[in-house]
Amino acid sequence: MPSSSPKAAANQPDRRRRRYPRFRADFRVRANYLVGNEYRKLQGHCRDLSEAGIGILLAADLNSGDVVGLHFTLPGLNSAWEICGVVRFRHGYHYGFEFLALTSEQQRLLKNFLKGLQRSD
């Protein structure tokens, strides 16, 4: 009797699939986070951006779930952004942050900004 090996279900969702596409971006980001009883401020560098979050090179030791204050200005826009992000991914010093509580105006500005960028995924 031939043995049959189970095949992967064709309709299983791809765990790497993202809700929003990522785009290449290049600008400075300041991160503020709490260590013990003091806040630390570090300069980082944005590598990619989406409607839901941001990828930053940051010389820090953060853990998944840590909430960080992110401060940046999108190139070409004059308004400074001060938002919170939660660490969702880390590989070395490359962190992926999910944005928390963007205003409808920030969502609109971000969507328009992303239209001019090259996809990174």
C-alpha positions in Angstrom: 0.0 0.0 0.0 1.6 3.3 -1.1 2.0 5.8 1.6 0.8 9.3 0.9 2.4 12.3 2.5 0.0 15.1 3.4 0.3 18.1 1.1 0.4 21.6 2.4 -3.1 23.1 2.2 -3.2 25.4 -0.9 -5.4 27.9 0.9 -3.2 28.5 4.0 -2.4 32.1 4.4 1.1 33.3 3.8 2.4 34.4 7.2 4.8 36.8 5.6 2.0 38.6 3.7 1.7 42.2 4.9 -1.5 44.2 5.2 0.2 47.2 3.6 3.1 47.3 1.1 6.4 48.7 2.3 8.3 51.5 0.5 11.9 52.6 0.5 12.5 55.7 2.6 15.5 57.6 3.8 15.3 60.1 6.6 16.3 60.6 10.2 14.2 59.4 13.1 14.6 60.2 16.8 13.5 57.5 19.2 12.6 58.2 22.9 12.2 55.3 25.2 12.2 54.5 28.9 15.1 52.5 30.4 14.7 52.0 34.2 13.8 55.5 35.5 15.1 57.6 32.7 14.2 58.4 29.1 16.8 57.8 26.4 16.9 59.6 23.1 18.6 58.0 20.1 19.0 59.0 16.5 18.0 56.4 14.0 17.6 56.1 10.3 14.4 55.1 8.4 14.9 52.4 5.9 11.3 51.6 4.9 7.8 52.9 5.5 4.2 51.8 5.1 0.7 53.0 6.1 1.0 50.9 9.3 4.6 51.3 10.4 8.2 52.1 9.9 11.5 50.2 9.6 14.4 51.9 11.4 18.1 51.3 11.9 18.6 52.1 15.6 21.5 51.3 17.9 19.3 50.2 20.9 18.4 47.1 22.8 14.6 47.0 22.5 12.3 44.1 22.9 9.1 43.1 21.0 6.2 44.9 22.5 8.2 47.9 23.7 6.5 51.3 23.0 8.7 54.0 21.7 8.1 57.7 20.9 9.1 58.4 17.3 9.9 61.9 16.0 10.6 62.7 12.4 9.7 64.9 9.4 8.7 63.3 6.2 11.0 64.6 3.3 9.2 67.4 1.5 6.7 68.0 4.3 7.2 70.7 6.8 5.3 69.2 9.7 7.1 67.3 12.4 5.6 64.0 13.4 5.5 62.8 17.0 3.9 59.4 17.3 4.2 56.2 19.3 5.2 52.9 17.8 5.4 49.4 19.2 8.3 47.1 18.3 7.0 44.2 16.2 10.2 43.0 14.6 13.9 43.0 15.3 16.9 41.8 13.3 20.1 43.1 14.8 19.7 46.8 14.8 16.9 46.9 12.3 13.6 47.4 14.0 10.1 47.3 12.7 7.6 49.5 14.5 3.8 49.5 14.1 2.3 52.9 14.4 -0.1 53.5 17.3 -3.1 55.9 16.9 -2.4 57.9 13.8 -4.8 60.7 13.3 -6.9 60.8 10.1 -4.8 63.7 8.9 -1.6 61.8 9.5 -3.0 58.8 7.6 -3.9 61.0 4.7 -0.5 62.7 4.6 1.3 59.3 4.8 -0.8 57.7 2.0 0.0 60.7 -0.3 3.7 60.6 0.7 4.0 56.9 -0.1 2.6 57.4 -3.6 5.9 58.9 -4.7 8.1 56.1 -3.3 9.5 52.9 -4.7 8.2 49.6 -3.3 10.7 47.6 -1.2 8.8 44.3 -0.9 
